[in-house]
Each structure stands twice: as C-alpha cells, then as structure tokens.
Amino acid sequence: MTNQSASAAAPADQYVLTLSCPDKQGIVHAVSSYLFMTGCNIEDSQQFGDHDTGLFFMRVHFSAEAPVTVEKLRASFAAVGDSFHMDWQIHRADEKMRILLMVSKFGHCLNDLLFRARIGALPVEIAGVVSNHTDFEELVGSYNIPFHHIPVTKDTKPEAEAQLLELVREERVELVVLARYMQVLSDDLCKQLSGRIINIHHSFLPSFKGAKPYHQAHARGVKLIGATAHYVTADLDEGPIIEQEVERVGHGVTPDQLVAIGRDVECQALARAVKWHAERRILLNGRRTVVFA
Ligand SMILES: Nc1nc2c(c(=O)[nH]1)N[C@@H](CN(C=O)c1ccc(C(=O)N[C@@H](CCC(=O)O)C(=O)O)cc1)CN2
C-alpha cells in the first residue's frame, strides 16, 4: 500500500458564459479554444441556432483555478466577443443572485419563493420584499427579510416607482419578481429594468390577458387552466414567455375553485423561471426566450 497524501487542492471556481450573436461557422470552436488556452475546463455546454432570426445562442458552464478571475476572463474574452459581434456575459456561478420580491394581496407565490430560498432550492438571496399592502409584513419578517411597504395610487405611482428603483440600486438587485403584484408598471420602469423583471400571470398566455383570467377561463369553459412566467414589458402580459404550467379541470368547477387549483400551478411556473434566471439559463431571443434548462 502506498502512502498517498495528496494535499486537498482548493476546489476550482465555477463560471457561466452566455452569449448570442449572428450565426456563422466557428463560434463553438472559438469559444472552446479560448477556454482551453485560458486553462478552463468545460463542465456543460449548450447551444442553439435559430434559423428564423439567424441568431446563435450558447451557455457554457466551466471551471478554472486561480489566478483566473472573473475580471481577467471578461477582459480577455472581449476579443473573441468582438470578433463575432457577440452580446456576452461571464459571471461566477457559485454566487447567489440578489433578488427583490413584490406582492399585493395574494401571497401564495411569495410564500413559496421565501421557503424555496430558505431551504436552498433557489440560488438566490432575497434582498427584500416590496408590497403596496401590509398583509405579508409578518410573514416576511419571520424570514428576517426587510419588508418595504410602498403604497401606490394613480397619483403616487411615479414616486412609488422611484422608491423601487432606489431600492434596486441600493441593494444591488439583479432581478425583480412580481409574485402576484397587481400594479401596472410604467413604460419607463419597464425600459430601465428590461429583462430583469419576471411576472407570473395566472393564465396560459396568450389566452386571458389582463384582470381576472380565472373568471374569463370559467366563462369560456376551458378544460385546462394555466400559469405563465414571463419577462415584463410595457405591453401588459405580452413579455417574452419563460415557463408555463397547466392543470386539467372539470366542467363543474367554479371560478373560486379555479383560483384555488391555480395557486400551485402559478408557484411551480414562477419558481422554475426564477431558478433558471438566477442560473443564467435564459437568453432573450426578440419577443421569445431560449431556455437552456
Ligand atoms: N408594464 C407591465 N406591468 C405589469 C405587467 C406587465 O406585463 N407589464 N404584469 C402585471 C401583472 N398583471 C397580470 O398578471 C396585472 C396586474 C395589474 C393589472 C391592473 O389592471 N392593475 C390596476 C390596479 C389594480 C389594483 O389596484 O388592484 C392598475 O395598475 O391600475 C392588470 C394585470 C404586473 N404589472
């Protein structure tokens, strides 16, 4: 028996590179060659070429040991990015994304996300919860998370949104999650946080946009109800869809029963969307998304 006393080397740091660019030959070769020459090891790589838009999308999870750093990677990859006119990002994969949750009067999605984050099922750090009501102040406080009551009326909406933006900046928030937050966000706010606000709409879009979708669905006599997690844009409930979930319903259900059945469906769709965004698995493809789940 040989005495093997290999000193435990420090684990390699984990990174994620995401990119989109006009499709052409050589992209994967250029990226993999760069990573090899930089001393990185590819752990997982996914790519998609969209023939409709002529765009190419890629997500690479790779590891690297010191002295490689995210700053050095960003500086040295720029030449590759420029040569293919890439829209690209490199991030540490082992850092939790700071997110802000927003809620109004229905707290099931908020409750679900708080618990999933607490048990480590979501790679996120909840920097705070914002609500235009005070119903969930005690629940949020039980998780030792800051609660921000920001009431909203038609006249105070600009000031309320200014407070929200200040909070996003102060708390270094990367993602805002509308967990049944029932206020229409201004065009300006949607533009400033483009691609960084996810909403859960309680219908299988594009059916039943706007208010009371379960009542619309009941009136239509649907046999499936659903929920849609999407990025928020100025066009209400028209943003790029990230994830959808459905549930079968019978002919005798009431609107209130649809609301109850829909709670779990909404939680599932929203939690998946938040997890994928936090893991940088979603790339915007015009009005659609590419999800490397
Ligand atoms: N600019 C956007 N804002 C919001 C979006 C969006 O896609 N773009 N999604 C909504 C969520 N939503 C449906 O999922 C929704 C929320 C609110 C309303 C609405 O009519 N709200 C009234 C006030 C209602 C109240 O006070 O209870 C309003 O804002 O005047 C419709 C749909 C979130 N925001």
The ligand as a Tripos MOL2 file, in Angstrom:
@<TRIPOS>MOLECULE
LIG
   34    36     1     0     0
SMALL
NO_CHARGES

@<TRIPOS>ATOM
      1 N1        -45.9580   47.0960  -17.5550 N.pl3     1 LIG1
      2 C1        -46.3840   45.9310  -17.0290 C.ar      1 LIG1
      3 N2        -46.8020   45.8830  -15.7420 N.ar      1 LIG1
      4 C2        -47.2360   44.6890  -15.2230 C.ar      1 LIG1
      5 C3        -47.2900   43.5300  -16.0230 C.ar      1 LIG1
      6 C4        -46.8170   43.6050  -17.3710 C.ar      1 LIG1
      7 O1        -46.7900   42.6020  -18.1170 O.2       1 LIG1
      8 N3        -46.3790   44.8150  -17.8350 N.ar      1 LIG1
      9 N4        -47.8370   42.3550  -15.4940 N.pl3     1 LIG1
     10 C5        -48.7470   42.6350  -14.3710 C.3       1 LIG1
     11 C6        -49.4760   41.5310  -13.6600 C.3       1 LIG1
     12 N5        -50.8670   41.5470  -14.0660 N.am      1 LIG1
     13 C7        -51.2990   40.3590  -14.5510 C.2       1 LIG1
     14 O2        -50.5550   39.3550  -14.4140 O.2       1 LIG1
     15 C8        -51.7360   42.6720  -13.9060 C.ar      1 LIG1
     16 C9        -51.5940   43.4790  -12.7800 C.ar      1 LIG1
     17 C10       -52.4230   44.5930  -12.6040 C.ar      1 LIG1
     18 C11       -53.4260   44.9000  -13.5100 C.ar      1 LIG1
     19 C12       -54.2600   46.1070  -13.2670 C.2       1 LIG1
     20 O3        -55.1630   46.4020  -14.0210 O.2       1 LIG1
     21 N6        -53.9300   46.8240  -12.1610 N.am      1 LIG1
     22 C13       -54.6010   48.1200  -11.7890 C.3       1 LIG1
     23 C14       -54.7460   48.2450  -10.2810 C.3       1 LIG1
     24 C15       -55.4310   47.0250   -9.7070 C.3       1 LIG1
     25 C16       -55.4670   47.1340   -8.1630 C.2       1 LIG1
     26 O4        -55.1370   48.2210   -7.6280 O.co2     1 LIG1
     27 O5        -55.8190   46.1150   -7.5430 O.co2     1 LIG1
     28 C17       -53.6910   49.2720  -12.2310 C.2       1 LIG1
     29 O6        -52.4350   49.0920  -12.2090 O.co2     1 LIG1
     30 O7        -54.2500   50.3540  -12.4970 O.co2     1 LIG1
     31 C18       -53.5720   44.0830  -14.6400 C.ar      1 LIG1
     32 C19       -52.7420   42.9650  -14.8340 C.ar      1 LIG1
     33 C20       -47.9660   43.4100  -13.3170 C.3       1 LIG1
     34 N7        -47.6350   44.6490  -13.9120 N.pl3     1 LIG1
@<TRIPOS>BOND
     1     1     2 1
     2     2     3 ar
     3     2     8 ar
     4     3     4 ar
     5     4     5 ar
     6     4    34 1
     7     5     6 ar
     8     5     9 1
     9     6     7 2
    10     6     8 ar
    11     9    10 1
    12    10    11 1
    13    10    33 1
    14    11    12 1
    15    12    13 1
    16    12    15 1
    17    13    14 2
    18    15    16 ar
    19    15    32 ar
    20    16    17 ar
    21    17    18 ar
    22    18    19 1
    23    18    31 ar
    24    19    20 2
    25    19    21 1
    26    21    22 1
    27    22    23 1
    28    22    28 1
    29    23    24 1
    30    24    25 1
    31    25    26 2
    32    25    27 1
    33    28    29 2
    34    28    30 1
    35    31    32 ar
    36    33    34 1
@<TRIPOS>SUBSTRUCTURE
     1 LIG1         1 GROUP 0 **** ****
